Amino acid sequence: MISGATVPLHSTLSILARGPIGAAKHFAVFLLEKIGLSYRALFPHRIDTPPITGSPIFSETTDVNELRAYVRAPRRFEHLITEASERYRRKRSEIATKAYDL
């Protein structure tokens, strides 16, 4: 083998050597990947989403309506463990500040 040469990950022979079921699975995954890429090319993600502003919202709520509002808000949302320690809250705040470049 030549050093530095690249070998394709899946050659036709290696796929067919897996048997008909293995080849069919590989073909199905390949086809689904191409369909997904084609769909995203035809229908890209919306660009009109509002920019994320402000510091993150920290909440322990388990109410579905409140959570839905927090997730859809134009701010980051951090869900905390109920009755968590102050040390945990402080650490989550530090991580969020660092992760969101605040």
PyMOL commands that set and color helices and strands:
alter all, ss='L'
color gray80, all
select helices_A, chain A and resi 12-16+20-42+64-72+86-99
alter helices_A, ss='H'
color red, helices_A
select strands_A, chain A and resi 57-59+77-79
alter strands_A, ss='S'
color yellow, strands_A
deselect
rebuild
show_as cartoon
